[in-house]
Amino acid sequence: MLERIANKIESIEYGIIKNPTGLLQSTCLVVIRDRLAELIQRYQPDCAAIEAVIFVQSYRTAITLGSARGAALLALAERGLPIYEYAPRRVKQAVVGRGGAVKSQVGFMIRVQLGLTENPPEDAADAMAIGLTHFQAQDVAKRLRKELERI
């Protein structure tokens, strides 16, 4: 969860949702949805930013990731949150400066940009990078609106 306070973006909570081994996939999806619903209730965000669908080589991985993504989207949609999607390359470009960056570079830049004491877990760093990308995109949109108003 990221928050803008004045002109500074801060991490107010981060982590990963890790299900115990051996749970049925359907139970895992409920856990994902419920945990996100708890976080939404606690922090009351005004929007959500997620990674756009990526292409994977394994059908099994694609189905698992797609199902987890669906559970997350459901939790967001149930709360009426606007959902913004960003392509992985765009996220890496926004945070690291190049679209082909590796996960360790993303984690390092998240730590630096958010003033964390350590690199967050890779998946959490990816999520925070998506959030930072969204803030940047909103800033650009705001500047463009102001420019258009001047014309």
C-alpha positions as MATLAB code, in Angstrom:
seq = 'MLERIANKIESIEYGIIKNPTGLLQSTCLVVIRDRLAELIQRYQPDCAAIEAVIFVQSYRTAITLGSARGAALLALAERGLPIYEYAPRRVKQAVVGRGGAVKSQVGFMIRVQLGLTENPPEDAADAMAIGLTHFQAQDVAKRLRKELERI';
ca = [
       0.000    0.000    0.000;
       1.432    3.326   -1.038;
       0.260    6.759   -0.014;
       1.135   10.243   -1.171;
       1.682   12.614    1.717;
       2.280   16.130    0.424;
       4.728   15.510   -2.439;
       6.234   12.351   -0.996;
       5.152    8.797   -1.734;
       5.445    6.457    1.232;
       4.917    2.757    1.794;
       2.368    2.264    4.544;
       2.375   -1.532    4.337;
       3.776   -4.190    2.071;
       4.063   -7.927    1.973;
       2.951  -10.971    0.075;
      -0.034  -13.237    0.437;
       1.410  -16.703    0.841;
      -0.911  -19.651    1.095;
       0.155  -22.813    2.902;
       1.177  -25.730    0.710;
      -1.547  -28.275    0.224;
      -4.545  -25.933    0.167;
      -7.047  -26.447   -2.597;
      -6.733  -23.852   -5.345;
     -10.264  -22.649   -4.631;
      -9.349  -22.065   -0.969;
      -6.224  -20.165   -2.011;
      -8.342  -17.860   -4.159;
     -10.689  -17.145   -1.269;
      -7.702  -16.352    0.978;
      -6.328  -13.905   -1.614;
      -9.688  -12.187   -1.991;
     -10.301  -12.024    1.766;
      -6.828  -10.688    2.597;
      -7.112   -7.951   -0.022;
     -10.595   -7.095    1.244;
      -9.135   -6.697    4.770;
      -6.407   -4.381    3.479;
      -8.911   -2.326    1.497;
     -11.117   -2.017    4.579;
      -8.173   -0.989    6.768;
      -6.574    1.583    4.447;
      -9.525    2.785    2.339;
      -7.579    3.371   -0.901;
      -9.170    5.480   -3.628;
      -7.894    3.315   -6.493;
      -5.837    0.251   -7.327;
      -3.001   -0.326   -9.779;
      -2.216   -3.806  -11.058;
       0.092   -5.441  -13.537;
      -1.445   -5.973  -16.959;
      -1.787   -9.544  -18.152;
       1.584  -11.037  -19.006;
       2.340  -13.903  -21.310;
       3.891  -16.997  -19.806;
       5.162  -20.127  -21.483;
       3.490  -22.621  -19.145;
      -0.270  -23.168  -19.359;
      -0.338  -24.297  -15.742;
       1.387  -21.093  -14.588;
      -0.907  -18.984  -16.770;
      -4.005  -20.586  -15.271;
      -2.731  -20.218  -11.703;
      -1.683  -16.576  -12.172;
      -4.902  -15.771  -14.005;
      -6.981  -17.263  -11.216;
      -5.075  -15.359   -8.519;
      -5.385  -12.154  -10.544;
      -9.123  -12.766  -10.843;
      -9.458  -13.138   -7.068;
      -7.593   -9.866   -6.583;
      -9.706   -8.076   -9.191;
     -12.849   -9.348   -7.499;
     -11.782   -7.911   -4.133;
     -11.070   -4.546   -5.765;
     -14.253   -4.495   -7.828;
     -16.427   -5.442   -4.847;
     -15.261   -2.222   -3.153;
     -15.896   -0.159   -6.293;
     -12.266    0.846   -6.702;
     -11.123    2.153  -10.081;
      -8.482   -0.249  -11.383;
      -5.518    0.908  -13.477;
      -3.334   -1.572  -15.345;
       0.311   -1.149  -16.327;
       2.449   -3.360  -18.537;
       5.483   -4.949  -16.841;
       7.948   -3.211  -19.186;
       6.361    0.166  -18.464;
       6.650   -0.450  -14.730;
      10.329   -1.369  -14.983;
      10.956    1.662  -17.202;
       9.245    3.966  -14.715;
      11.064    2.643  -11.648;
      14.475    1.528  -12.916;
      14.802    3.484  -16.142;
      14.808    0.524  -18.518;
      12.075   -1.924  -19.437;
      14.361   -4.952  -19.344;
      15.368   -4.553  -15.698;
      15.610   -7.650  -13.507;
      13.721   -8.153  -10.244;
      16.731   -7.372   -8.048;
      17.079   -3.967   -9.739;
      13.394   -3.242   -9.181;
      13.708   -4.187   -5.502;
      16.763   -1.987   -5.041;
      15.109    1.019   -6.684;
      11.951    0.546   -4.617;
      14.061    0.554   -1.461;
      15.835    3.734   -2.559;
      12.765    5.592   -3.826;
      10.622    4.784   -0.810;
      13.394    5.111    1.777;
      13.075    1.537    3.045;
      15.784   -0.044    5.197;
      15.922   -3.232    3.099;
      14.826   -4.566   -0.239;
      11.260   -5.876    0.014;
      10.406   -9.401   -1.186;
      10.419   -9.521   -4.996;
       6.658   -9.794   -5.426;
       6.062   -6.973   -2.955;
       8.653   -4.835   -4.755;
       6.867   -5.510   -8.045;
       3.556   -4.409   -6.507;
       5.079   -1.227   -5.095;
       6.698   -0.529   -8.466;
       3.253   -0.720  -10.062;
       1.999    1.761   -7.461;
       4.859    4.155   -8.151;
       4.176    3.869  -11.875;
       0.565    4.803  -11.233;
       1.537    7.880   -9.222;
       3.893    8.931  -12.023;
       1.171    8.407  -14.636;
      -1.264   10.494  -12.595;
       1.311   13.274  -12.255;
       1.858   13.316  -16.027;
      -1.894   13.389  -16.658;
      -2.289   16.296  -14.231;
       0.479   18.264  -15.958;
      -1.104   17.619  -19.368;
      -4.494   18.838  -18.150;
      -2.901   22.025  -16.851;
      -1.119   22.553  -20.176;
      -4.335   22.028  -22.111;
      -6.146   24.520  -19.879;
      -3.541   27.155  -20.747;
      -4.087   26.696  -24.470;
];
